[in-house]
Amino acid sequence: GDVVVNPAPVPDEDSWEFSITPYGWLPWIDLTTGGGLDVEIDAEDVLETLQMTAQFELGLRKGKWGLTTDVFYAELDFDLGDVLLDDLDMEMWLVTPRLSYRAREGDWGYFDVQGGVRYTRVDLTVNTAIPRGPESESASGDVWDFTVGFRGRYHINDRWYLGYYAEIGAGDSDLVTQAFLDVGYRFNFGDVFLGVRYINFEFPGDYALQDLSMIGPVVGARFAF
């Protein structure tokens, strides 16, 4: 999903604000398939094997109410370098629309509560090098989860801020959790930020994937209109 960008306060409650936030998230990936295969990919390997990606958040706000949609897509082709396991192909979608309400706001910053729905799709193929064995193992699935959480911002001064975000949810997943922490600098057009994002899925026992965890640095810029 998930990033997790923290919209700046809107002074005029009768005006609409639109924002777009391109970002780059470079996570360490740790996953377990229903067949018992454990795969770990560090951030350097993710960067080297990344074939295609799209990462952005769209936001719309009027007064205390806001609507955001976060989109994360990545396609990897990773050489496992194992005697028995040749390479791994992975395609992932995280799409999360959220509705938020600004519960508190002041010179110190703001605090929002929010709820949403996350769509997750992972297509995973592991090509093996086992003589006379199966050539590949595949796992894929679509997952829908409801989430609730909060996000906010603390103003260090008139330019610098600390942003934060956390959510928890379930649905097709047994449990999904996410957290985000960043430091940002505000300009007239919006802001730039650097942070860390974490997300973890625990899937039911009959799913092709059992566990999926991702954590890593995020850098991005938010443009407001």
Secondary structure per residue as TSV (DSSP state, phi and psi in degrees):
chain	resnum	aa	ss	phi	psi
A	1	G	-	360.0	-124.5
A	2	D	-	16.8	26.4
A	3	V	-	-87.7	-161.8
A	4	V	-	-146.5	94.7
A	5	V	-	-114.0	148.9
A	6	N	-	-111.1	104.0
A	7	P	-	-61.7	143.1
A	8	A	-	-74.9	155.3
A	9	P	-	-60.2	146.8
A	10	V	-	-106.2	116.7
A	11	P	S	-68.7	-35.1
A	12	D	-	-100.7	112.7
A	13	E	T	-73.9	-11.6
A	14	D	T	-92.1	-7.1
A	15	S	S	-97.7	156.0
A	16	W	E	-98.8	142.4
A	17	E	E	-123.7	130.6
A	18	F	E	-113.0	140.4
A	19	S	E	-137.7	149.6
A	20	I	E	-131.8	135.2
A	21	T	E	-131.8	93.1
A	22	P	E	-74.7	139.6
A	23	Y	E	-146.5	166.8
A	24	G	E	-126.9	119.8
A	25	W	E	-113.8	125.0
A	26	L	-	-118.8	86.0
A	27	P	-	-92.8	155.5
A	28	W	E	-78.5	136.2
A	29	I	E	-117.3	130.4
A	30	D	E	-132.4	119.0
A	31	L	E	-139.7	155.8
A	32	T	E	-131.5	128.7
A	33	T	E	-88.5	166.3
A	34	G	T	-63.9	-21.8
A	35	G	T	-83.1	2.4
A	36	G	S	89.2	10.2
A	37	L	-	-83.8	125.5
A	38	D	E	-102.7	129.8
A	39	V	E	-128.8	128.9
A	40	E	E	-123.9	128.3
A	41	I	E	-128.1	119.6
A	42	D	-	-81.3	169.8
A	43	A	H	-63.1	-35.5
A	44	E	H	-64.1	-41.9
A	45	D	H	-68.6	-35.7
A	46	V	H	-59.3	-44.7
A	47	L	H	-65.1	-41.0
A	48	E	H	-72.3	-29.9
A	49	T	H	-104.2	4.2
A	50	L	E	-68.7	120.7
A	51	Q	E	-92.8	-36.8
A	52	M	E	-160.6	146.6
A	53	T	E	-154.1	153.0
A	54	A	E	-142.0	124.9
A	55	Q	E	-141.4	116.3
A	56	F	E	-164.6	162.1
A	57	E	E	-130.2	136.6
A	58	L	E	-108.0	138.5
A	59	G	E	-134.4	147.2
A	60	L	E	-139.5	129.8
A	61	R	E	-139.5	141.5
A	62	K	E	-141.5	115.8
A	63	G	T	62.6	-128.2
A	64	K	T	-83.6	-11.3
A	65	W	E	-101.4	140.7
A	66	G	E	-140.9	152.2
A	67	L	E	-132.7	126.3
A	68	T	E	-129.2	154.4
A	69	T	E	-136.1	120.0
A	70	D	E	-103.5	133.9
A	71	V	E	-126.9	126.3
A	72	F	E	-130.7	123.0
A	73	Y	E	-132.1	136.2
A	74	A	E	-147.7	143.1
A	75	E	E	-128.0	122.6
A	76	L	E	-120.6	147.0
A	77	D	E	-131.6	99.9
A	78	F	E	-113.5	127.5
A	79	D	E	-83.6	112.4
A	80	L	-	-72.1	-27.4
A	81	G	-	66.1	28.2
A	82	D	-	-104.9	154.0
A	83	V	S	-61.7	-37.3
A	84	L	S	-102.6	-23.5
A	85	L	E	-112.8	121.5
A	86	D	E	-84.7	-67.7
A	87	D	E	-149.6	167.8
A	88	L	E	-130.1	131.2
A	89	D	E	-112.4	128.6
A	90	M	E	-136.9	134.7
A	91	E	E	-126.8	131.2
A	92	M	E	-136.3	135.9
A	93	W	E	-121.2	133.8
A	94	L	E	-129.4	115.3
A	95	V	E	-127.6	123.3
A	96	T	E	-136.2	100.8
A	97	P	E	-83.0	141.1
A	98	R	E	-139.6	145.8
A	99	L	E	-110.7	131.2
A	100	S	E	-127.1	156.3
A	101	Y	E	-132.5	130.2
A	102	R	E	-82.2	102.3
A	103	A	E	-79.5	-36.1
A	104	R	E	-140.6	145.1
A	105	E	E	-157.9	141.9
A	106	G	E	-170.4	-170.3
A	107	D	T	-61.6	-25.3
A	108	W	T	-73.7	-22.3
A	109	G	E	142.5	-144.6
A	110	Y	E	-155.4	166.0
A	111	F	E	-141.6	122.5
A	112	D	E	-113.3	145.2
A	113	V	E	-107.0	149.2
A	114	Q	E	-155.3	160.2
A	115	G	E	-144.2	153.8
A	116	G	E	-165.4	-170.5
A	117	V	E	-130.3	134.1
A	118	R	E	-115.7	129.2
A	119	Y	E	-102.9	126.6
A	120	T	E	-125.3	131.8
A	121	R	E	-134.0	130.8
A	122	V	E	-129.1	125.4
A	123	D	E	-113.7	119.5
A	124	L	E	-128.3	129.6
A	125	T	E	-132.0	124.1
A	126	V	E	-110.5	116.8
A	127	N	E	-89.4	128.4
A	128	T	E	-102.1	163.6
A	129	A	-	-121.2	32.9
A	130	I	-	-83.8	122.2
A	131	P	T	-59.8	129.9
A	132	R	T	59.6	15.3
A	133	G	S	-102.7	-177.0
A	134	P	-	-63.6	139.8
A	135	E	S	-74.7	-25.0
A	136	S	E	-157.8	159.5
A	137	E	E	-123.6	128.8
A	138	S	E	-118.9	146.7
A	139	A	E	-146.0	133.0
A	140	S	E	-154.1	159.5
A	141	G	E	179.6	155.0
A	142	D	E	-107.0	135.1
A	143	V	E	-131.5	131.0
A	144	W	E	-116.9	130.6
A	145	D	E	-135.9	143.9
A	146	F	E	-91.0	141.0
A	147	T	E	-132.0	150.8
A	148	V	E	-133.8	150.7
A	149	G	E	-179.2	-160.3
A	150	F	E	-148.2	159.9
A	151	R	E	-149.8	156.6
A	152	G	E	-168.2	-175.5
A	153	R	E	-150.6	136.5
A	154	Y	E	-114.1	123.6
A	155	H	E	-83.5	115.5
A	156	I	S	-72.1	-43.5
A	157	N	S	-153.1	-160.4
A	158	D	S	-74.7	-7.1
A	159	R	S	-120.9	-46.1
A	160	W	E	-90.0	146.3
A	161	Y	E	-148.5	161.6
A	162	L	E	-111.2	127.7
A	163	G	E	-111.7	153.3
A	164	Y	E	-149.4	160.2
A	165	Y	E	-163.1	140.4
A	166	A	E	-154.0	147.5
A	167	E	E	-153.7	160.2
A	168	I	E	-141.5	148.4
A	169	G	E	-163.6	178.0
A	170	A	E	-164.1	172.0
A	171	G	E	162.5	-108.8
A	172	D	S	-65.6	-33.9
A	173	S	S	-78.4	149.9
A	174	D	S	-68.0	-37.3
A	175	L	E	-162.1	137.7
A	176	V	E	-133.5	132.7
A	177	T	E	-130.0	149.5
A	178	Q	E	-149.2	145.8
A	179	A	E	-146.2	151.0
A	180	F	E	-149.6	137.0
A	181	L	E	-139.4	132.4
A	182	D	E	-145.2	163.0
A	183	V	E	-120.8	135.9
A	184	G	E	-137.1	165.6
A	185	Y	E	-128.8	127.5
A	186	R	E	-93.0	136.8
A	187	F	-	-116.7	179.2
A	188	N	S	-66.2	-32.1
A	189	F	S	-85.8	-15.9
A	190	G	E	158.1	-130.2
A	191	D	E	-159.8	164.3
A	192	V	E	-119.7	152.7
A	193	F	E	-150.6	158.6
A	194	L	E	-137.0	129.6
A	195	G	E	-155.3	-168.6
A	196	V	E	-130.8	135.3
A	197	R	E	-124.4	140.1
A	198	Y	E	-133.4	138.1
A	199	I	E	-144.3	142.4
A	200	N	E	-140.7	133.5
A	201	F	E	-116.6	137.5
A	202	E	E	-119.4	114.9
A	203	F	-	-98.6	157.9
A	204	P	-	-63.2	161.1
A	205	G	T	-64.3	-22.9
A	206	D	T	-92.6	7.9
A	207	Y	S	-88.4	154.9
A	208	A	S	-65.3	-31.0
A	209	L	E	-108.5	142.7
A	210	Q	E	-102.9	-46.0
A	211	D	E	-141.7	145.6
A	212	L	E	-146.0	121.7
A	213	S	E	-128.1	139.6
A	214	M	E	-140.3	133.2
A	215	I	E	-146.7	139.8
A	216	G	E	174.7	175.2
A	217	P	E	-74.5	151.4
A	218	V	E	-129.4	134.7
A	219	V	E	-131.8	141.0
A	220	G	E	-167.0	178.4
A	221	A	E	-140.7	138.0
A	222	R	E	-110.8	130.8
A	223	F	E	-116.1	124.8
A	224	A	E	-111.9	143.4
A	225	F	-	-128.8	360.0
